[in-house]
Amino acid sequence: MIEAVGLTKRYGSKLAVDDLSFTVKPGKVTGFLGPNGAGKSTTMRMMLGLDRPTAGRVLIDGKHYTELKNPLRTLGALVDAKWVHPNRSAHAHLKWMARSNGIPTKRVDEVLDIVGLSEVAHRRAGGFSLGMSQRLGIATALLGDPKILMFDEPVNGLDPEGIHWIRRFMQRLAAEGRTVLVSSHLLSEMAQTAEELVVVGRGKLIAQCSTEEFVDSASNTSVRVRTPQAEQLGEVLASNGLAVARENQQDQHTLLVPDGGTEQVGELAAKHGFVLHELTVQRGSLEEAFMQITGQEVEFSTGQGNEPAAPAAGDVPVAAAEK
């Protein structure tokens, strides 16, 4: 378990982390989210003993990181994938790390196989692509078979197959009863990976809850109903006090009912003999909920109100999220 208690960090006059407290429990993947300047990277560095808190503490299984005799056996972390001597091979790097933490050297070949780097184990790490470096960083985190794992941007540089692999892998680690904390800019990926969220803004805790609770608390849900009798069904729903809207002007067969439930809409449709081709609940996305809740916590504004920039194809990054 990871426990942050009153964690505070100042750099001169700048307050990077402000009395931050949260707990990351085992058994679930916990996403660590926040907009630009939220203090995520600073918090993770304090967890690893790389930065000293101005106040407060972080406990790793009840101890400060510096109190761990062989830290890789308790906590494995991927923070900077390029933190490897460029002239060392992947195998040599892991062997050195294993010796420094009292880990049997046979574990080196095991983790290289787990992350798919066995065939390039003796190549210089300086010649690795970003995706290969990420895999080596993950192998380093796994080296001590730790109970607690922290990953900062683990899918950065990975292809779609690699992203799918690391998502399933992190979920499997959590299912084994390990504590897994993941920081990522890719909200669509976090929506598929994390069951729990810790959301911070300007160094303060904004929310700690399940991903489903976070989305439901900040975004609207509605019932989507598709029928060839949309106009008549809309009149019936409206006469029963339900707001009804068209999904779009081009689709004349689909209605959105923002304040109704599927049971209520379905029963009214059945009562009046309407044929339904679809009756589903439409939930907001993690991206929408994130923008709604953290919109005022962004350190640098684009000057275009709360409207986010157009996303790139595929995943939608946290706007100007902190690295």
Long-range contacts (C-beta under 8 A, 24 or more apart in sequence): 1-25, 1-26, 1-59, 1-61, 1-62, 1-148, 1-179, 2-47, 2-58, 2-59, 2-60, 2-148, 2-150, 2-179, 2-181, 3-58, 3-59, 3-62, 4-43, 4-47, 4-56, 4-57, 4-58, 5-56, 5-57, 5-58, 5-59, 6-55, 6-56, 6-57, 7-43, 7-46, 7-53, 7-55, 7-56, 7-57, 7-58, 8-53, 8-54, 8-55, 8-56, 9-39, 9-42, 9-43, 9-46, 9-51, 9-53, 9-54, 9-203, 10-54, 15-203, 16-42, 16-203, 17-42, 17-43, 17-46, 17-53, 17-203, 18-202, 18-203, 18-204, 19-55, 19-56, 19-204, 20-56, 20-200, 20-203, 20-204, 20-205, 21-56, 21-205, 22-198, 22-205, 22-208, 23-208, 24-179, 24-181, 24-196, 24-198, 25-179, 25-196, 26-147, 26-148, 26-174, 26-177, 26-178, 26-179, 27-174, 27-175, 27-177, 27-178, 27-179, 28-174, 28-180, 28-194, 28-195, 28-196, 29-170, 29-171, 29-174, 29-180, 29-182, 29-193, 29-194, 29-195, 29-196, 30-179, 30-180, 30-181, 30-182, 30-194, 30-195, 30-196, 30-197, 30-198, 31-182, 31-183, 31-184, 31-190, 31-193, 31-194, 31-196, 31-197, 31-198, 31-211, 32-181, 32-182, 32-183, 32-197, 32-198, 32-200, 33-183, 33-184, 33-187, 33-190, 33-197, 33-198, 33-199, 33-200, 33-290, 33-294, 33-318, 34-199, 34-200, 34-201, 34-206, 34-294, 34-297, 34-318, 34-321, 34-322, 35-201, 35-294, 35-297, 35-298, 35-299, 35-318, 35-319, 35-320, 35-321, 35-322, 36-298, 36-299, 36-300, 36-319, 36-320, 36-321, 36-322, 37-202, 37-298, 37-299, 37-300, 37-322, 38-200, 38-201, 38-202, 38-203, 38-294, 38-297, 38-299, 38-321, 38-322, 39-200, 39-202, 39-203, 39-322, 40-183, 40-200, 40-322, 41-152, 41-183, 41-322, 41-323, 42-203, 43-200, 44-77, 44-79, 44-150, 44-152, 44-183, 45-79, 47-77, 47-150, 48-75, 48-77, 48-79, 48-150, 50-79, 60-148, 61-147, 61-148, 70-101, 70-102, 70-103, 70-144, 71-101, 71-144, 72-97, 72-100, 72-101, 72-103, 72-140, 72-143, 72-144, 72-146, 73-101, 73-102, 73-103, 73-144, 73-145, 73-146, 74-144, 74-146, 74-147, 74-148, 75-146, 75-148, 75-149, 75-150, 76-140, 76-141, 76-142, 76-143, 76-144, 76-146, 76-148, 76-149, 76-150, 77-141, 77-149, 77-150, 77-151, 77-152, 78-134, 78-137, 78-138, 78-140, 78-141, 78-150, 78-151, 78-152, 78-154, 79-137, 79-150, 79-152, 80-137, 80-152, 81-130, 81-133, 81-134, 81-136, 81-137, 81-156, 81-157, 82-133, 83-137, 84-125, 84-126, 84-133, 84-136, 85-125, 85-126, 86-124, 86-125, 86-126, 86-127, 87-124, 87-126, 88-124, 88-125, 89-121, 89-122, 89-123, 89-124, 89-125, 90-117, 90-120, 90-121, 90-122, 90-123, 90-125, 90-128, 90-136, 90-139, 91-121, 91-122, 93-125, 93-136, 93-140, 94-136, 94-139, 94-140, 94-143, 97-140, 97-143, 98-143, 101-143, 101-144, 103-143, 103-144, 107-143, 107-144, 107-145, 108-143, 111-139, 111-140, 111-142, 111-143, 112-139, 114-139, 114-142, 115-139, 115-142, 116-165, 129-157, 130-156, 130-157, 131-157, 131-158, 131-159, 131-162, 133-157, 134-158, 134-162, 135-162, 138-166, 146-178, 147-177, 147-178, 147-179, 148-178, 148-179, 148-181, 149-173, 149-178, 149-179, 149-180, 149-181, 150-181, 150-182, 150-183, 151-180, 151-181, 151-182, 151-183, 152-183, 153-183, 153-184, 153-185, 153-323, 154-182, 154-184, 155-184, 155-186, 155-189, 163-189, 167-192, 167-193, 185-317, 185-318, 185-321, 185-323, 186-315, 186-316, 186-317, 187-285, 187-286, 187-287, 187-290, 187-315, 187-316, 187-317, 187-318, 188-285, 188-286, 188-287, 188-314, 188-315, 188-316, 189-315, 190-286, 191-215, 191-285, 191-286, 191-287, 199-290, 199-293, 199-294, 201-294, 201-296, 201-297, 202-297, 202-299, 206-293, 206-294, 206-297, 207-293, 211-286, 214-286, 214-289, 214-293, 215-283, 215-284, 215-285, 215-286, 215-288, 215-289, 216-283, 216-284, 217-289, 217-293, 218-284, 218-288, 218-289, 218-290, 218-292, 218-293, 219-283, 219-284, 219-285, 219-288, 219-289, 219-292, 220-258, 220-284, 221-258, 221-281, 221-282, 221-283, 221-284, 222-256, 222-257, 222-258, 222-259, 222-260, 222-281, 222-282, 223-256, 223-257, 223-258, 223-260, 223-261, 223-262, 223-265, 223-279, 223-280, 223-281, 223-282, 224-254, 224-255, 224-256, 224-278, 224-279, 224-280, 224-281, 224-282, 225-254, 225-255, 225-256, 225-257, 225-265, 225-269, 225-276, 225-278, 225-279, 226-253, 226-254, 226-255, 226-276, 226-277, 226-278, 226-279, 227-253, 227-255, 227-269, 227-274, 227-275, 227-276, 227-277, 228-253, 228-275, 228-277, 229-274, 229-275, 230-254, 230-255, 232-272, 232-274, 233-268, 233-269, 233-272, 233-274, 236-268, 236-269, 236-272, 236-274, 237-265, 237-268, 240-268, 253-277, 254-278, 256-282, 287-316, 290-318, 291-319
